[in-house]
């Protein structure tokens, strides 16, 4: 389910963009929910609280997904995880 709130900004985060649950992001990236929570805790994936619920802005997911550049070693990328 996609969430969209009505106020223009909250703490520097646009509120009218799409927001996803942790499960939706995990499903989209084909990882566990725990991996998503770990990325949030480590500061690698930006998230916000809506009441007591965690939501991830769509823009944060797009920023998190990094393209692999030509010539970049996949082994080096895997070591960063």
DACOR-V663253 format. One record per backbone hydrogen bond with DSSP energy under -1.0 kcal/mol. NH is the residue of the N-H (numbers start at 1). CO is the residue of the C=O. If there is no record, write none. Layout:
nh,co
NH,CO
NH,CO
This chain:
nh,co
3,19
5,15
10,13
13,10
15,8
19,3
20,56
25,21
26,22
27,23
28,24
29,25
31,26
36,32
37,33
38,34
39,35
40,36
41,37
42,38
43,40
44,39
45,39
48,55
50,53
53,50
55,48
56,20
58,18
61,57
62,58
63,59
64,60
65,61
72,69
77,73
78,74
79,75
